[in-house]
């Protein structure tokens, strides 16, 4: 990629960037899958031809699915979701017919390391929480509940597993929710953060959180 004039990103070695005048082209690589994006259509076509001359490859057209993330374009903007990922998760856990929940976690929960001494299957718990962490990419509405569940990865109990099941119940209510990136005419980056003070009921620890908006989304 460097011989084609692309620079490897310092923060992500799978990302390559090329600036030309006021335009930019980006290439993202994951094993043998690639995404090419940018506002320089001429450069994108050149890159595709160069890569095809180096490797045997197949052009799948406009991006629709990548690593469990579904991409949908409409007049409203770009919509990212993981509906299939959610449905597979519910199927794998036997929760396809579960009762939907209104919230991903009980209000004023009292989860802690001493809440319940009955252990649960540690490997299964870690696997489920790991999948939920990845799902949080397009479902920030479960991020807090998942962050709570992830605190007990080393010694999960049945109460902690019940909290994970509650998240799955919530996902059942709307498996196709996601992130909509509207065309607002700019790509301004905004960040907000806040924290409580000793908000954890059982251990009196504080919890911080943050929101990042790109282009007003």
C-alpha positions, -999 to 999 in steps of 0.1 A, spaced: 0 0 0 29 23 7 42 20 -28 8 33 -40 12 64 -19 -9 53 11 1 60 47 -5 35 75 -24 49 104 -4 51 137 -35 42 158 -48 14 136 -24 -6 115 -52 -20 93 -61 15 81 -43 31 51 -50 67 41 -41 87 10 -47 125 7 -47 141 -28 -55 178 -29 -86 182 -9 -98 146 -13 -91 115 7 -92 77 2 -92 51 29 -86 14 29 -95 -8 58 -82 -44 59 -94 -74 81 -77 -106 71 -88 -110 35 -117 -86 36 -113 -49 26 -133 -17 25 -124 12 3 -141 45 10 -135 82 1 -145 111 -20 -120 105 -48 -137 82 -72 -108 82 -97 -83 71 -70 -107 44 -58 -109 30 -92 -71 31 -96 -67 14 -62 -91 -14 -72 -72 -21 -104 -38 -20 -86 -50 -45 -59 -65 -67 -86 -32 -69 -103 -15 -80 -71 -41 -104 -57 -70 -125 -68 -100 -105 -55 -137 -101 -60 -155 -68 -60 -187 -71 -40 -200 -36 -48 -214 -12 -23 -208 -22 13 -238 -40 29 -222 -63 55 -189 -63 73 -179 -83 104 -214 -86 117 -224 -50 110 -252 -44 84 -249 -12 63 -280 3 48 -281 35 27 -313 56 23 -323 92 17 -321 96 55 -284 87 56 -263 57 66 -278 32 90 -255 7 109 -271 -22 127 -265 -58 138 -299 -75 135 -285 -108 123 -259 -107 150 -286 -102 176 -308 -129 162 -279 -154 161 -271 -145 197 -307 -151 208 -308 -184 189 -275 -196 204 -287 -189 240 -322 -203 235 -338 -168 239 -356 -165 206 -390 -169 223 -381 -149 255 -403 -121 268 -390 -87 257 -378 -63 284 -383 -25 284 -348 -18 299 -314 -37 296 -308 -35 334 -328 -33 365 -330 3 379 -310 7 411 -295 -27 406 -274 -42 435 -250 -63 415 -217 -68 432 -191 -95 439 -208 -106 471 -245 -106 459 -247 -143 453 -223 -171 461 -238 -195 436 -213 -196 407 -223 -198 371 -205 -212 340 -175 -189 338 -166 -196 302 -202 -192 290 -205 -159 309 -173 -145 294 -183 -156 259 -217 -139 262 -204 -107 276 -177 -106 249 -204 -109 222 -224 -81 239 -194 -58 241 -190 -61 203 -227 -55 198 -224 -23 218 -206 -8 187 -240 -2 171 -261 -4 203 -250 22 227 -283 18 246 -269 -14 261 -234 -1 268 -240 7 305 -256 -27 312 -228 -45 294 -201 -25 313 -217 -36 346 -218 -72 335 -182 -71 324 -170 -62 359 -176 -98 370 -158 -117 343 -134 -134 367 -160 -148 392 -195 -145 378 -225 -157 398 -260 -168 389 -272 -132 397 -247 -118 372 -258 -143 345 -294 -132 352 -283 -97 344 -269 -108 311 -301 -126 303 -319 -93 310 -299 -76 283 -309 -104 259 -346 -98 269 -341 -62 260 -325 -70 227 -355 -91 218 -377 -61 220 -360 -44 190 -332 -65 174 -329 -42 144 -320 -9 162 -288 8 154 -271 40 145 -283 64 118 -257 88 104 -275 117 88 -262 139 60 -257 171 80 -232 187 57 -202 185 81 -180 160 100 -175 180 132 -164 159 161 -180 166 195 -174 148 228 -192 149 261 -184 132 294 -199 131 329 -196 110 361 -216 103 392 -202 103 427 -202 69 445 -232 58 426 -226 21 429 -250 10 457 -230 -20 468 -195 -7 466 -199 31 464 -178 34 434 -182 61 408 -192 55 372 -182 77 343 -195 78 308 -190 96 275 -207 104 242 -190 111 209 -208 127 180 -195 128 144 -212 151 120 -240 159 145 -248 122 149 
